[in-house]
Amino acid sequence: QKFHPTTKPIELMRWCLQFFPDAKTILDPFLGSGTTAVAAKQLGRNYIGIEISPKYVAIANERLRQDILL
């Protein structure tokens, strides 16, 4: 599902994060719609996201609130 013009697949972000198994907290300074945060949450990691657009902050927050993460 496309939430942002540069949305990446969650599977890609999960694959990337697995190269850093010791990283307990993931920082995404360009949060967008929150795909990296969703992947971090799925992997049981903490995350910090920074986003300038209130529209995309709202989308990311909604995605992260869901029981089934999209």
C-alpha contacts under 8 A as a table, 3 or more apart, distances in Angstrom:
res1	aa1	res2	aa2	distance
1	Q	70	L	7.51
2	K	5	P	7.35
2	K	7	T	6.06
3	F	7	T	6.40
3	F	33	S	6.01
3	F	59	I	7.51
4	H	7	T	5.13
4	H	32	G	6.68
4	H	33	S	5.99
4	H	56	Y	7.71
7	T	32	G	7.74
7	T	33	S	7.13
7	T	35	T	7.14
8	K	12	L	6.94
8	K	13	M	7.33
8	K	35	T	6.74
9	P	12	L	5.33
9	P	13	M	6.74
9	P	35	T	7.34
10	I	13	M	5.16
10	I	14	R	6.15
10	I	35	T	5.82
10	I	36	T	7.11
10	I	38	V	7.23
10	I	39	A	5.79
11	E	14	R	5.07
11	E	15	W	6.13
11	E	39	A	7.55
12	L	15	W	5.08
12	L	16	C	6.25
13	M	16	C	5.02
13	M	17	L	6.13
13	M	35	T	7.20
13	M	36	T	5.72
13	M	39	A	5.98
14	R	17	L	5.16
14	R	18	Q	6.28
14	R	36	T	7.74
14	R	39	A	5.17
14	R	40	A	7.11
14	R	43	L	7.45
15	W	18	Q	5.34
15	W	19	F	7.25
16	C	19	F	5.74
16	C	20	F	7.83
17	L	20	F	5.56
17	L	21	P	7.23
17	L	39	A	7.94
17	L	40	A	7.40
18	Q	21	P	5.48
20	F	23	A	5.55
21	P	24	K	7.96
23	A	26	I	6.81
23	A	45	R	7.89
24	K	45	R	5.49
24	K	46	N	6.11
25	T	45	R	5.87
25	T	46	N	4.44
25	T	47	Y	5.09
25	T	48	I	7.26
26	I	37	A	7.60
26	I	40	A	6.83
26	I	45	R	7.18
26	I	46	N	6.21
26	I	47	Y	4.53
26	I	48	I	6.18
27	L	47	Y	5.80
27	L	48	I	4.79
27	L	49	G	5.99
28	D	31	L	5.46
28	D	36	T	6.96
28	D	37	A	7.52
28	D	47	Y	7.65
28	D	48	I	6.22
28	D	49	G	4.83
28	D	50	I	6.33
29	P	48	I	7.94
29	P	49	G	5.76
29	P	50	I	4.62
29	P	51	E	6.84
30	F	49	G	6.97
30	F	50	I	5.66
30	F	51	E	5.54
31	L	34	G	5.18
31	L	35	T	7.61
31	L	36	T	7.37
31	L	37	A	7.71
31	L	49	G	5.12
31	L	50	I	5.41
31	L	51	E	5.16
31	L	56	Y	7.92
31	L	57	V	7.76
31	L	60	A	7.81
32	G	35	T	7.67
32	G	51	E	6.24
32	G	53	S	7.96
32	G	56	Y	5.49
32	G	57	V	7.15
32	G	60	A	7.25
33	S	56	Y	5.17
33	S	57	V	6.82
33	S	59	I	5.61
33	S	60	A	4.60
34	G	37	A	5.13
34	G	38	V	6.11
34	G	49	G	7.54
34	G	56	Y	7.95
34	G	57	V	7.89
34	G	59	I	7.60
34	G	60	A	4.52
34	G	61	N	7.75
34	G	63	R	7.43
34	G	64	L	7.81
35	T	38	V	5.03
35	T	39	A	6.22
35	T	60	A	7.71
36	T	39	A	5.08
36	T	40	A	6.13
37	A	40	A	4.97
37	A	41	K	6.08
37	A	47	Y	5.78
37	A	48	I	7.41
37	A	49	G	7.05
37	A	64	L	7.68
38	V	41	K	5.09
38	V	42	Q	6.17
38	V	63	R	7.40
38	V	64	L	6.18
38	V	69	L	6.57
38	V	70	L	7.69
39	A	42	Q	5.07
39	A	43	L	6.29
40	A	43	L	5.10
40	A	44	G	6.28
40	A	45	R	5.02
40	A	46	N	6.58
40	A	47	Y	6.41
41	K	44	G	5.00
41	K	45	R	5.45
41	K	46	N	6.65
41	K	47	Y	7.40
41	K	64	L	7.99
42	Q	45	R	7.53
42	Q	69	L	7.82
51	E	54	P	7.61
51	E	56	Y	7.25
51	E	57	V	6.35
52	I	57	V	7.87
53	S	56	Y	5.48
53	S	57	V	6.33
54	P	57	V	4.96
54	P	58	A	6.16
55	K	58	A	5.33
55	K	59	I	6.48
56	Y	59	I	4.91
56	Y	60	A	6.03
57	V	60	A	5.13
57	V	61	N	6.05
58	A	61	N	5.12
58	A	62	E	6.17
59	I	62	E	5.19
59	I	63	R	6.23
60	A	63	R	5.12
60	A	64	L	6.18
61	N	64	L	5.17
61	N	65	R	6.22
62	E	65	R	5.16
62	E	66	Q	6.65
63	R	66	Q	5.59
63	R	69	L	6.12
63	R	70	L	6.20
64	L	69	L	6.53
65	R	69	L	7.98
66	Q	69	L	5.62
66	Q	70	L	7.89
